Amino acid sequence: MKLVFALMLVLSPLALAADLRPVGAAPPESSVPRVRFAFEERVTLSPTVEFGETAFGQRRYIPITGGSVAGPRLNGQVVPGGWDFQLTYKASDCTQLSADYFLKADDGTLIHVFNEGLVCPGGGQAIFRPKLEAPKGKHEWMTHTTFVATLELEGTPPKVEAVRIRFYEVSL
């Protein structure tokens, strides 16, 4: 039995693909993730609603009022009614953002977006981790794709009227 197990391990695709380089060595170029621009959202916002100081920090939310989506992989609209929940931590002044909203593709398909990230003073360009969920069919690829996103403000806090979010597909 041990011999059968050893043969299965040696012949398995995972064993054939094992990386024998030392831990910490640069990976081969073929295994380095790449990003490709997918689409951009311009998300319009209502004024910030301050919830107040909590045991964790300053809590607020920003209602999403709509917007547009354009790019090589998706075109459509941002559906009014979503939220951007924010918590600025007392200990670090870093702000956790968690946005939850829907897109409507040009063909009428609704796509759920949950986007989160951490923004810190002096931390440079923030990178967000969006998760998208689409019904089976033409846009199902979005459910199975890993994305990263960047965000730019239109306006200066506290008067930000919109944000631009650029979505990038991550692949090997």
C-alpha positions in Angstrom: 0.0 0.0 0.0 2.8 2.4 0.8 4.4 1.7 -2.6 1.1 2.5 -4.4 0.8 5.7 -2.4 4.4 6.7 -3.2 3.9 6.0 -7.0 0.7 8.0 -7.0 2.5 10.9 -5.4 5.4 10.7 -7.8 3.1 10.5 -10.9 0.6 13.1 -9.8 0.5 16.4 -11.7 1.2 18.2 -8.4 4.4 16.2 -7.9 5.4 16.9 -11.6 4.9 20.6 -11.1 6.7 20.8 -7.8 9.0 23.8 -7.5 12.5 22.7 -6.3 14.0 26.2 -6.0 14.9 27.4 -2.5 12.2 29.2 -0.5 12.4 32.9 -1.3 14.0 32.6 -4.8 12.3 34.6 -7.5 9.6 32.5 -9.3 9.8 31.8 -13.0 8.2 34.5 -15.2 5.4 32.1 -16.2 4.1 31.9 -12.6 4.2 35.7 -11.9 0.6 37.1 -11.8 -0.2 39.8 -14.4 -3.0 42.3 -14.5 -5.1 43.5 -17.4 -7.5 46.4 -17.4 -11.1 45.2 -17.5 -13.3 48.3 -16.9 -13.7 51.5 -15.0 -16.6 52.7 -12.8 -17.5 56.3 -12.1 -19.5 56.1 -9.0 -21.6 59.1 -7.8 -22.1 59.7 -4.1 -24.3 61.4 -1.6 -22.7 63.3 1.2 -21.1 61.3 4.0 -23.3 60.3 6.9 -21.3 60.3 10.1 -22.3 57.5 12.5 -19.9 58.6 15.2 -17.1 57.4 17.4 -17.3 53.7 18.4 -15.0 51.5 20.4 -13.1 50.7 17.2 -12.9 54.2 15.7 -14.9 56.7 13.6 -17.7 55.0 11.7 -19.4 56.5 8.6 -21.1 55.5 5.4 -21.6 57.1 2.0 -24.7 56.3 -0.1 -24.0 55.4 -3.7 -26.4 57.3 -6.0 -25.5 55.8 -9.4 -22.8 56.1 -12.1 -21.4 54.6 -15.2 -19.3 51.6 -16.2 -17.1 51.5 -19.3 -14.2 49.4 -20.6 -13.1 46.6 -22.8 -14.8 43.8 -20.7 -18.0 45.6 -19.4 -20.2 48.5 -20.1 -23.3 49.6 -18.1 -24.5 51.6 -15.1 -23.9 51.7 -11.4 -27.3 50.9 -9.8 -28.4 53.6 -7.2 -28.8 52.3 -3.6 -25.4 50.8 -2.6 -23.2 51.9 0.3 -19.6 52.5 1.1 -19.1 51.7 4.8 -16.0 53.2 6.4 -14.2 52.8 9.7 -11.2 54.9 10.6 -9.2 53.0 13.3 -8.2 55.1 16.4 -4.8 53.4 16.7 -3.6 54.0 13.2 -5.8 56.6 11.4 -6.1 53.9 8.6 -9.6 53.6 7.1 -11.2 50.3 6.2 -13.5 50.7 3.2 -16.2 48.2 2.4 -18.5 49.1 -0.5 -21.5 46.9 -1.4 -23.5 47.7 -4.6 -24.8 46.5 -7.9 -23.9 47.1 -11.6 -26.3 46.8 -14.5 -24.6 45.7 -17.7 -25.8 47.1 -21.0 -27.6 43.8 -21.7 -29.6 44.2 -18.4 -27.6 41.7 -16.3 -27.2 42.6 -12.6 -23.8 42.1 -11.1 -23.1 42.3 -7.4 -19.9 44.1 -6.3 -18.3 43.9 -2.9 -15.1 46.0 -2.8 -12.9 46.4 0.2 -9.5 47.9 1.0 -7.4 49.8 3.6 -6.3 53.4 3.1 -3.6 54.8 5.4 -2.2 58.3 5.7 1.0 58.5 3.6 0.4 55.0 2.3 0.4 55.9 -1.4 -2.1 54.5 -3.9 -4.5 52.2 -2.3 -5.2 48.8 -3.9 -8.7 47.3 -3.4 -9.9 43.7 -3.5 -13.3 43.6 -5.3 -15.3 40.4 -5.5 -17.9 40.3 -8.2 -20.9 37.9 -8.6 -22.9 37.6 -11.8 -25.6 35.1 -12.8 -24.7 32.2 -15.0 -24.3 33.2 -18.6 -22.4 35.9 -20.5 -21.0 37.6 -17.4 -20.4 34.5 -15.3 -16.6 34.9 -15.9 -16.6 37.8 -13.4 -17.6 35.5 -10.6 -14.6 33.3 -11.3 -12.1 36.0 -11.9 -9.7 37.6 -9.3 -9.7 41.4 -9.5 -7.7 44.2 -8.0 -8.8 47.8 -8.3 -7.5 51.4 -7.8 -9.6 54.3 -6.6 -9.4 58.1 -7.3 -11.5 60.8 -5.7 -13.4 63.4 -7.7 -13.4 66.3 -5.3 -11.7 66.9 -1.9 -13.0 65.4 1.3 -15.4 66.1 2.8 -17.0 67.1 -0.5 -16.3 64.1 -2.8 -19.0 63.9 -5.5 -17.8 60.7 -7.2 -15.0 58.2 -7.3 -13.3 56.4 -10.3 -12.6 52.8 -9.7 -10.4 50.9 -12.2 -10.8 47.1 -12.2 -8.0 44.8 -13.4 -8.2 41.1 -14.0 -5.4 39.1 -12.3 -4.1 36.0 -14.2 -1.0 33.8 -14.6 
